[in-house]
Amino acid sequence: MMALELGVIAELQTAEALINNKNCTLGFDATTQEGVHVNSIHVTTESNCFAVAVDELPGGTAEDYKMHICESIDTLADVYATFQEEHYQSCRKKIIENISNSMTDRCAANHATIQLMNRSCK
């Protein structure tokens, strides 16, 4: 039970950082080890870095990464909206507006992920 509570607190802290800081950088990176494909997502502000998610994914396609990032952003918006008693859509919009940069490896799947994110987050 304690781990779940700490996870929610970490999500709230990350959401607050995204809501309260402009020019945030969203980074993601994935690796496969012993047949398990894992993607990590993090957010960096001017002075801090926050882990958003580290999860196993079904594959390594741009669509897989986009879904993981979108679901993670949706979770952050939901946690923040619930805790602050605000509207989910306005929280989600503010989080997305404050992400102005991305950082990832230079591979085709990651470039395609950024393109998909730009289209889906409008």
C-alpha positions in Angstrom: 0.0 0.0 0.0 2.8 2.4 0.8 4.4 2.0 -2.6 1.1 2.9 -4.3 0.8 6.1 -2.2 4.4 7.1 -3.0 3.7 6.5 -6.7 0.7 8.9 -6.5 2.7 11.5 -4.7 5.5 11.2 -7.3 2.9 11.7 -10.1 1.4 14.7 -8.3 4.9 16.2 -7.9 5.6 15.7 -11.6 2.3 17.1 -12.6 2.8 20.2 -10.5 6.2 20.7 -12.0 4.7 20.6 -15.5 1.8 22.8 -14.6 4.0 25.4 -13.0 7.0 25.5 -15.3 7.2 26.6 -18.9 9.7 25.3 -21.4 9.8 21.7 -20.0 11.7 19.0 -21.8 10.1 15.6 -22.3 12.6 12.8 -22.7 12.2 9.2 -23.5 14.4 6.2 -24.1 13.8 2.5 -24.5 15.8 -0.7 -24.4 15.2 -4.4 -24.8 16.9 -6.8 -22.3 16.3 -10.5 -22.2 13.3 -10.1 -24.5 11.6 -7.4 -22.4 11.1 -4.0 -24.0 11.1 -1.2 -21.5 10.5 2.6 -22.1 11.3 5.3 -19.7 9.8 8.8 -19.8 11.2 11.8 -17.8 10.5 15.6 -17.7 13.1 18.2 -17.0 12.5 21.7 -15.9 15.1 24.4 -15.6 16.3 23.0 -12.3 14.9 19.5 -11.7 14.3 16.2 -13.4 11.2 14.0 -12.7 10.6 10.4 -13.7 7.2 10.1 -15.3 7.1 6.4 -16.1 9.2 3.2 -16.6 7.0 0.5 -18.2 7.2 -2.6 -20.3 5.9 -2.0 -23.8 4.6 -4.6 -26.3 7.0 -3.4 -29.0 9.3 -0.6 -30.1 7.2 1.2 -32.7 6.4 4.9 -32.8 2.8 4.1 -32.0 3.8 2.1 -28.9 5.9 5.1 -27.6 3.2 7.6 -28.5 0.6 5.7 -26.6 2.9 5.3 -23.6 3.7 9.0 -23.5 0.0 10.0 -24.0 -1.2 7.7 -21.3 1.4 8.9 -18.9 0.5 12.6 -19.6 -3.2 11.7 -19.1 -2.4 10.0 -15.8 -0.5 13.1 -14.6 -3.4 15.3 -15.6 -5.9 13.1 -13.9 -4.0 12.9 -10.6 -3.5 16.7 -10.6 -7.1 17.5 -11.5 -8.4 15.1 -8.8 -6.1 16.4 -6.1 -6.6 20.1 -6.9 -10.3 19.6 -7.8 -9.8 21.2 -11.2 -11.1 20.2 -14.6 -9.1 17.4 -16.2 -9.0 18.9 -19.7 -7.7 22.2 -18.5 -4.9 20.5 -16.5 -4.0 18.3 -19.5 -3.9 21.3 -21.8 -1.6 23.2 -19.5 0.7 20.2 -19.1 1.0 19.8 -22.9 1.4 23.6 -23.4 4.4 23.6 -21.0 6.3 20.9 -22.9 8.3 22.8 -25.4 11.2 20.5 -26.1 11.9 16.8 -26.5 15.1 14.8 -26.1 15.6 11.3 -27.3 17.9 9.1 -29.4 18.3 9.9 -33.1 16.5 6.9 -34.5 13.6 6.7 -37.0 11.1 5.3 -34.5 11.8 8.2 -32.0 11.5 10.8 -34.7 8.2 9.3 -35.9 7.0 9.3 -32.2 7.6 13.0 -32.0 5.7 13.6 -35.2 2.8 11.5 -33.9 2.9 13.4 -30.6 2.7 16.8 -32.3 -0.3 15.7 -34.3 -2.2 14.1 -31.4 -1.6 16.7 -28.8 -3.2 19.6 -30.6 
